[in-house]
Amino acid sequence: MDGTTRRLTWLSGRRMLVSGWLDDGHILFSSTHEAIHGIDASMYSLSLDGELKRLPYGIAMAAAVDRKGRVAVSTANFRDPARWKRYRGGMASRLYVSAGGNGWTRVLPDEEAGMVGPTWVGDRIVFTSDRGDAPDVQSQVWSVNASGRDLRQHTSHTADDGYVRDATSDGTAVVYHSRGSLYHLASLKAEPERLDIQVPIGVPRNVPVSPTEHLDTVAPDHGADGSLLEWRGAIYYITHRGGPARALADRPGVRMREPRFLGRTGRAVWVSDSEGDDCLECRQLDGDKASRRVAVGGSVGS
């Protein structure tokens, strides 16, 4: 390995979660690519040559396949359990297992807590969950056999230790992280061991940006005290004698252009595609920060 990276996917989905390896040559991941709704994620197999195949596992956010070909999946949610602590609603992830991807059985069907990130250790399905009734119950590593019996808890993180996240296995050991630290379970009978790993950080490099590059519009006000700027698709107001430059509209993924002052009203107007089609946005320079949109859905020329 020479340390070089190579991009393997150009998918349309905005979300992607890697579950691990399907086999030695294929990556297993979940994506909303080809989905009708944003939550309709499917599992995919991706070869190291970039060959993509959608797997017949239904709507799922994570999956794992054991040496016998049994498939365990967690239903789609895409919300990290640590960001939705102790959620017990209808969007909580459920566990299902199949002998080979056909015919699914729900594991622990009476459990209301989310069960995420299935992985196999021997004949047991390992997952993370904040199951329990305590008001500060934390996510832990759990395991259950494929028939949904013999449920076991393998970690005992407190509120100070934080939520267990992203548990994964090589078939024997389990690795997970919590609050920026990595933990290792040598087996399902072992106690978790915190790993002392120092990650090297490269020397930061300055990225020079020319102040006039992509500066497309300069519109001074009537008193020549300041100007509206269109720079890199955002709108700024800058004073001519000291004072900071203020971003009036700089939303990611939205292009703003052609800023103008509305006479001497103290308001500015510009063209925006924040609604998909072009519209006009206007805002008071001093005071409220909200922009008001008009002429939405029309055609605004350059």
C-alpha positions as a Markdown table, in Angstrom:
| # | Residue | x | y | z |
|---|---|---|---|---|
| 1 | Met | 0.0 | 0.0 | 0.0 |
| 2 | Asp | 1.4 | 3.4 | -1.0 |
| 3 | Gly | -1.1 | 5.5 | 1.0 |
| 4 | Thr | -2.9 | 6.9 | -2.0 |
| 5 | Thr | -6.7 | 7.2 | -1.9 |
| 6 | Arg | -9.1 | 6.3 | -4.7 |
| 7 | Arg | -12.8 | 7.3 | -5.0 |
| 8 | Leu | -15.1 | 4.4 | -5.6 |
| 9 | Thr | -18.6 | 5.8 | -5.6 |
| 10 | Trp | -20.4 | 8.7 | -7.2 |
| 11 | Leu | -23.9 | 8.1 | -5.7 |
| 12 | Ser | -26.8 | 10.5 | -5.6 |
| 13 | Gly | -27.8 | 9.7 | -2.0 |
| 14 | Arg | -27.0 | 12.3 | 0.6 |
| 15 | Arg | -26.4 | 9.7 | 3.3 |
| 16 | Met | -24.1 | 6.7 | 3.5 |
| 17 | Leu | -23.1 | 4.4 | 6.3 |
| 18 | Val | -20.4 | 1.8 | 6.0 |
| 19 | Ser | -21.1 | -1.5 | 7.8 |
| 20 | Gly | -17.8 | -3.2 | 7.0 |
| 21 | Trp | -16.8 | -6.0 | 4.7 |
| 22 | Leu | -19.1 | -8.3 | 2.9 |
| 23 | Asp | -16.1 | -10.5 | 2.0 |
| 24 | Asp | -12.4 | -9.9 | 1.3 |
| 25 | Gly | -13.2 | -7.9 | -1.9 |
| 26 | His | -16.5 | -6.2 | -1.2 |
| 27 | Ile | -17.5 | -3.4 | 1.0 |
| 28 | Leu | -21.0 | -3.5 | 2.7 |
| 29 | Phe | -22.7 | -0.1 | 3.1 |
| 30 | Ser | -26.1 | 1.6 | 3.4 |
| 31 | Ser | -27.2 | 4.5 | 1.2 |
| 32 | Thr | -30.3 | 6.4 | 0.1 |
| 33 | His | -29.1 | 6.1 | -3.5 |
| 34 | Glu | -32.1 | 5.2 | -5.7 |
| 35 | Ala | -34.5 | 5.9 | -2.8 |
| 36 | Ile | -37.8 | 7.6 | -3.3 |
| 37 | His | -37.8 | 9.0 | 0.3 |
| 38 | Gly | -34.9 | 10.1 | 2.3 |
| 39 | Ile | -35.3 | 7.4 | 4.9 |
| 40 | Asp | -35.5 | 4.5 | 2.4 |
| 41 | Ala | -31.9 | 3.3 | 2.7 |
| 42 | Ser | -30.8 | 0.1 | 1.1 |
| 43 | Met | -27.7 | -2.1 | 1.6 |
| 44 | Tyr | -25.2 | -2.3 | -1.2 |
| 45 | Ser | -22.1 | -4.4 | -2.1 |
| 46 | Leu | -19.2 | -2.5 | -3.6 |
| 47 | Ser | -16.2 | -4.1 | -5.1 |
| 48 | Leu | -12.7 | -2.5 | -4.9 |
| 49 | Asp | -13.1 | -1.9 | -8.6 |
| 50 | Gly | -16.2 | 0.2 | -8.1 |
| 51 | Glu | -18.8 | -2.4 | -9.1 |
| 52 | Leu | -22.0 | -1.6 | -7.2 |
| 53 | Lys | -24.8 | -4.1 | -6.4 |
| 54 | Arg | -28.0 | -3.5 | -4.5 |
| 55 | Leu | -28.6 | -6.3 | -2.0 |
| 56 | Pro | -32.1 | -7.8 | -1.4 |
| 57 | Tyr | -32.2 | -6.9 | 2.3 |
| 58 | Gly | -35.0 | -4.4 | 2.3 |
| 59 | Ile | -34.9 | -1.0 | 4.0 |
| 60 | Ala | -31.9 | -1.1 | 6.3 |
| 61 | Met | -29.2 | 1.2 | 7.8 |
| 62 | Ala | -26.7 | -1.6 | 8.7 |
| 63 | Ala | -26.1 | -5.2 | 8.0 |
| 64 | Ala | -23.7 | -8.1 | 8.7 |
| 65 | Val | -23.2 | -11.5 | 7.1 |
| 66 | Asp | -21.8 | -14.4 | 9.1 |
| 67 | Arg | -19.7 | -17.3 | 7.9 |
| 68 | Lys | -22.8 | -19.4 | 7.4 |
| 69 | Gly | -24.5 | -16.8 | 5.2 |
| 70 | Arg | -26.9 | -15.6 | 7.8 |
| 71 | Val | -27.8 | -11.9 | 7.5 |
| 72 | Ala | -28.6 | -9.5 | 10.4 |
| 73 | Val | -29.9 | -6.1 | 9.6 |
| 74 | Ser | -31.1 | -3.0 | 11.6 |
| 75 | Thr | -34.0 | -1.1 | 10.0 |
| 76 | Ala | -33.4 | 2.4 | 8.6 |
| 77 | Asn | -33.2 | 5.4 | 10.9 |
| 78 | Phe | -29.9 | 7.2 | 10.2 |
| 79 | Arg | -30.1 | 9.1 | 13.5 |
| 80 | Asp | -27.1 | 8.4 | 15.7 |
| 81 | Pro | -28.5 | 7.0 | 19.0 |
| 82 | Ala | -26.2 | 9.4 | 20.9 |
| 83 | Arg | -28.2 | 12.2 | 19.3 |
| 84 | Trp | -31.5 | 10.7 | 20.1 |
| 85 | Lys | -31.0 | 9.3 | 23.6 |
| 86 | Arg | -33.5 | 6.8 | 25.0 |
| 87 | Tyr | -35.8 | 7.2 | 22.0 |
| 88 | Arg | -38.7 | 4.7 | 22.1 |
| 89 | Gly | -40.8 | 5.8 | 19.2 |
| 90 | Gly | -41.7 | 4.2 | 15.9 |
| 91 | Met | -38.5 | 5.1 | 14.2 |
| 92 | Ala | -36.3 | 3.1 | 16.6 |
| 93 | Ser | -34.2 | 0.6 | 14.7 |
| 94 | Arg | -35.3 | -3.0 | 14.8 |
| 95 | Leu | -33.2 | -6.1 | 14.4 |
| 96 | Tyr | -34.0 | -8.8 | 11.8 |
| 97 | Val | -32.2 | -12.0 | 10.9 |
| 98 | Ser | -32.4 | -14.2 | 7.8 |
| 99 | Ala | -30.9 | -17.5 | 6.9 |
| 100 | Gly | -29.8 | -16.1 | 3.5 |
| 101 | Gly | -31.6 | -12.9 | 2.8 |
| 102 | Asn | -35.0 | -14.5 | 2.1 |
| 103 | Gly | -37.5 | -14.7 | 4.9 |
| 104 | Trp | -36.9 | -12.5 | 7.9 |
| 105 | Thr | -37.5 | -13.0 | 11.6 |
| 106 | Arg | -37.5 | -10.1 | 14.0 |
| 107 | Val | -35.1 | -10.4 | 16.9 |
| 108 | Leu | -36.4 | -9.3 | 20.3 |
| 109 | Pro | -39.8 | -8.3 | 19.0 |
| 110 | Asp | -41.0 | -6.8 | 22.3 |
| 111 | Glu | -38.0 | -4.5 | 22.7 |
| 112 | Glu | -38.9 | -0.8 | 22.2 |
| 113 | Ala | -35.4 | 0.6 | 22.4 |
| 114 | Gly | -33.4 | 1.1 | 19.2 |
| 115 | Met | -30.9 | -1.7 | 18.3 |
| 116 | Val | -28.3 | -0.6 | 15.9 |
| 117 | Gly | -25.1 | -1.7 | 14.1 |
| 118 | Pro | -25.4 | -5.5 | 14.0 |
| 119 | Thr | -22.2 | -7.5 | 13.7 |
| 120 | Trp | -21.5 | -11.2 | 14.2 |
| 121 | Val | -19.2 | -12.9 | 16.8 |
| 122 | Gly | -19.4 | -16.6 | 16.2 |
| 123 | Asp | -23.1 | -17.5 | 16.3 |
| 124 | Arg | -24.2 | -14.4 | 18.2 |
| 125 | Ile | -25.5 | -11.1 | 16.9 |
| 126 | Val | -23.7 | -8.1 | 18.6 |
| 127 | Phe | -25.4 | -4.7 | 18.6 |
| 128 | Thr | -25.6 | -1.5 | 20.6 |
| 129 | Ser | -28.7 | -0.3 | 22.4 |
| 130 | Asp | -29.7 | 2.0 | 25.2 |
| 131 | Arg | -32.4 | -0.5 | 26.3 |
| 132 | Gly | -33.5 | 0.0 | 29.9 |
| 133 | Asp | -35.8 | 2.2 | 31.9 |
| 134 | Ala | -33.4 | 4.4 | 33.9 |
| 135 | Pro | -33.5 | 8.1 | 33.1 |
| 136 | Asp | -29.8 | 8.2 | 32.3 |
| 137 | Val | -29.4 | 4.7 | 30.8 |
| 138 | Gln | -26.5 | 4.7 | 28.3 |
| 139 | Ser | -25.9 | 2.8 | 25.1 |
| 140 | Gln | -24.1 | -0.5 | 25.7 |
| 141 | Val | -22.8 | -3.5 | 23.7 |
| 142 | Trp | -25.3 | -6.4 | 23.8 |
| 143 | Ser | -25.4 | -9.8 | 22.1 |
| 144 | Val | -28.1 | -12.3 | 21.4 |
| 145 | Asn | -28.2 | -15.6 | 19.6 |
| 146 | Ala | -29.7 | -15.8 | 16.1 |
| 147 | Ser | -33.0 | -17.2 | 17.5 |
| 148 | Gly | -33.4 | -14.1 | 19.7 |
| 149 | Arg | -32.6 | -15.9 | 23.0 |
| 150 | Asp | -29.9 | -15.6 | 25.6 |
| 151 | Leu | -29.6 | -11.8 | 25.7 |
| 152 | Arg | -26.4 | -10.6 | 27.3 |
| 153 | Gln | -24.9 | -7.2 | 28.2 |
| 154 | His | -21.1 | -6.8 | 27.7 |
| 155 | Thr | -20.4 | -3.2 | 28.8 |
| 156 | Ser | -21.5 | -1.0 | 31.6 |
| 157 | His | -20.9 | 2.5 | 30.6 |
| 158 | Thr | -22.1 | 5.2 | 33.0 |
| 159 | Ala | -23.3 | 8.7 | 32.0 |
| 160 | Asp | -19.7 | 9.9 | 32.6 |
| 161 | Asp | -18.4 | 7.2 | 30.2 |
| 162 | Gly | -20.9 | 8.2 | 27.5 |
| 163 | Tyr | -22.7 | 6.3 | 24.8 |
| 164 | Val | -21.2 | 3.3 | 23.1 |
| 165 | Arg | -21.0 | 4.0 | 19.3 |
| 166 | Asp | -20.2 | 2.0 | 16.1 |
| 167 | Ala | -19.4 | -1.4 | 17.6 |
| 168 | Thr | -17.9 | -3.7 | 15.0 |
| 169 | Ser | -16.2 | -7.1 | 15.0 |
| 170 | Asp | -13.8 | -9.3 | 13.1 |
| 171 | Gly | -15.8 | -12.4 | 14.2 |
| 172 | Thr | -14.0 | -12.7 | 17.5 |
| 173 | Ala | -13.2 | -9.3 | 19.1 |
| 174 | Val | -15.3 | -6.2 | 19.2 |
| 175 | Val | -14.1 | -2.6 | 18.9 |
| 176 | Tyr | -16.2 | 0.5 | 19.6 |
| 177 | His | -15.7 | 4.1 | 20.6 |
| 178 | Ser | -17.2 | 6.5 | 23.2 |
| 179 | Arg | -16.4 | 10.1 | 23.8 |
| 180 | Gly | -13.4 | 10.1 | 21.5 |
| 181 | Ser | -11.8 | 7.0 | 23.0 |
| 182 | Leu | -11.5 | 3.5 | 21.4 |
| 183 | Tyr | -12.4 | 0.4 | 23.4 |
| 184 | His | -11.6 | -3.3 | 22.7 |
| 185 | Leu | -13.4 | -6.4 | 23.8 |
| 186 | Ala | -11.0 | -9.3 | 23.2 |
| 187 | Ser | -14.1 | -11.6 | 23.3 |
| 188 | Leu | -17.6 | -11.5 | 24.5 |
| 189 | Lys | -16.4 | -12.8 | 27.9 |
| 190 | Ala | -13.7 | -10.1 | 28.3 |
| 191 | Glu | -13.9 | -6.8 | 30.0 |
| 192 | Pro | -13.6 | -3.7 | 27.7 |
| 193 | Glu | -10.1 | -2.3 | 27.5 |
| 194 | Arg | -9.5 | 1.4 | 26.6 |
| 195 | Leu | -6.9 | 1.6 | 23.9 |
| 196 | Asp | -4.2 | 4.2 | 24.2 |
| 197 | Ile | -3.8 | 5.3 | 20.6 |
| 198 | Gln | -2.2 | 8.6 | 19.5 |
| 199 | Val | -3.3 | 9.6 | 16.0 |
| 200 | Pro | -0.7 | 11.7 | 14.2 |
| 201 | Ile | -1.9 | 15.0 | 12.7 |
| 202 | Gly | -0.2 | 16.5 | 9.7 |
| 203 | Val | 1.2 | 20.0 | 9.7 |
| 204 | Pro | -1.6 | 22.5 | 8.8 |
| 205 | Arg | -1.1 | 24.1 | 5.4 |
| 206 | Asn | -2.2 | 27.6 | 4.5 |
| 207 | Val | -4.7 | 27.7 | 1.6 |
| 208 | Pro | -4.2 | 31.0 | -0.2 |
| 209 | Val | -7.4 | 32.6 | -1.5 |
| 210 | Ser | -7.2 | 35.7 | -3.7 |
| 211 | Pro | -9.7 | 38.4 | -2.3 |
| 212 | Thr | -10.6 | 39.3 | -5.9 |
| 213 | Glu | -11.1 | 35.8 | -7.2 |
| 214 | His | -14.9 | 35.2 | -7.8 |
| 215 | Leu | -15.6 | 38.7 | -6.8 |
| 216 | Asp | -18.4 | 39.4 | -9.3 |
| 217 | Thr | -20.4 | 42.4 | -8.0 |
| 218 | Val | -19.5 | 45.6 | -6.1 |
| 219 | Ala | -22.4 | 47.9 | -5.4 |
| 220 | Pro | -21.7 | 51.0 | -3.4 |
| 221 | Asp | -24.4 | 52.8 | -1.4 |
| 222 | His | -25.5 | 56.4 | -2.0 |
| 223 | Gly | -23.1 | 58.0 | 0.5 |
| 224 | Ala | -20.1 | 55.9 | -0.5 |
| 225 | Asp | -19.9 | 54.6 | 3.1 |
| 226 | Gly | -20.0 | 50.9 | 2.2 |
| 227 | Ser | -20.6 | 48.4 | -0.6 |
| 228 | Leu | -22.5 | 45.2 | -1.2 |
| 229 | Leu | -20.3 | 42.4 | -2.5 |
| 230 | Glu | -21.1 | 39.3 | -4.4 |
| 231 | Trp | -18.2 | 37.0 | -3.6 |
| 232 | Arg | -18.1 | 33.2 | -4.1 |
| 233 | Gly | -21.9 | 33.0 | -4.3 |
| 234 | Ala | -22.6 | 34.8 | -1.1 |
| 235 | Ile | -23.6 | 38.4 | -0.3 |
| 236 | Tyr | -21.5 | 40.6 | 2.0 |
| 237 | Tyr | -21.6 | 44.2 | 3.2 |
| 238 | Ile | -18.3 | 46.0 | 3.8 |
| 239 | Thr | -17.7 | 49.5 | 5.1 |
| 240 | His | -15.2 | 51.7 | 3.3 |
| 241 | Arg | -13.4 | 53.1 | 6.4 |
| 242 | Gly | -12.6 | 50.2 | 8.8 |
| 243 | Gly | -15.1 | 48.0 | 10.4 |
| 244 | Pro | -15.8 | 44.3 | 9.7 |
| 245 | Ala | -17.2 | 42.7 | 6.6 |
| 246 | Arg | -20.6 | 41.3 | 7.4 |
| 247 | Ala | -22.1 | 38.2 | 5.7 |
| 248 | Leu | -25.8 | 39.0 | 4.8 |
| 249 | Ala | -26.5 | 35.7 | 3.0 |
| 250 | Asp | -24.0 | 32.8 | 2.9 |
| 251 | Arg | -26.1 | 29.6 | 3.1 |
| 252 | Pro | -24.2 | 26.5 | 1.9 |
| 253 | Gly | -25.5 | 25.1 | -1.3 |
| 254 | Val | -27.3 | 28.3 | -2.3 |
| 255 | Arg | -26.1 | 30.8 | -4.8 |
| 256 | Met | -26.8 | 34.5 | -4.3 |
| 257 | Arg | -26.0 | 37.2 | -6.9 |
| 258 | Glu | -26.6 | 40.7 | -8.2 |
| 259 | Pro | -26.9 | 42.6 | -4.8 |
| 260 | Arg | -28.4 | 46.1 | -4.9 |
| 261 | Phe | -29.4 | 48.7 | -2.4 |
| 262 | Leu | -33.1 | 49.5 | -2.3 |
| 263 | Gly | -32.7 | 53.3 | -2.6 |
| 264 | Arg | -32.0 | 54.9 | 0.7 |
| 265 | Thr | -34.2 | 52.6 | 2.7 |
| 266 | Gly | -31.3 | 50.8 | 4.4 |
| 267 | Arg | -32.4 | 47.5 | 2.8 |
| 268 | Ala | -30.6 | 45.4 | 0.2 |
| 269 | Val | -32.0 | 43.0 | -2.4 |
| 270 | Trp | -30.3 | 40.1 | -4.3 |
| 271 | Val | -31.2 | 37.1 | -6.5 |
| 272 | Ser | -31.2 | 33.7 | -4.7 |
| 273 | Asp | -31.9 | 30.1 | -5.7 |
| 274 | Ser | -32.7 | 29.1 | -2.1 |
| 275 | Glu | -36.2 | 27.9 | -3.2 |
| 276 | Gly | -34.8 | 25.9 | -6.1 |
| 277 | Asp | -36.0 | 28.4 | -8.7 |
| 278 | Asp | -34.7 | 32.0 | -8.7 |
| 279 | Cys | -36.3 | 34.5 | -6.3 |
| 280 | Leu | -35.6 | 37.8 | -4.8 |
| 281 | Glu | -34.4 | 38.2 | -1.2 |
| 282 | Cys | -34.4 | 41.5 | 0.7 |
| 283 | Arg | -33.1 | 42.3 | 4.1 |
| 284 | Gln | -32.5 | 45.3 | 6.4 |
| 285 | Leu | -28.8 | 45.9 | 6.8 |
| 286 | Asp | -29.2 | 46.9 | 10.5 |
| 287 | Gly | -31.6 | 45.1 | 12.8 |
| 288 | Asp | -33.4 | 41.9 | 11.8 |
| 289 | Lys | -31.3 | 39.1 | 10.4 |
| 290 | Ala | -34.1 | 37.3 | 8.5 |
| 291 | Ser | -34.4 | 37.7 | 4.8 |
| 292 | Arg | -37.8 | 38.1 | 3.1 |
| 293 | Arg | -38.3 | 36.3 | -0.2 |
| 294 | Val | -40.4 | 37.6 | -3.0 |
| 295 | Ala | -41.1 | 36.6 | -6.7 |
| 296 | Val | -40.5 | 33.0 | -5.8 |
| 297 | Gly | -40.8 | 30.7 | -8.8 |
| 298 | Gly | -40.3 | 33.4 | -11.3 |
| 299 | Ser | -37.4 | 33.8 | -13.8 |
| 300 | Val | -34.9 | 36.4 | -12.7 |
| 301 | Gly | -32.3 | 37.3 | -15.4 |
| 302 | Ser | -28.6 | 37.8 | -14.8 |
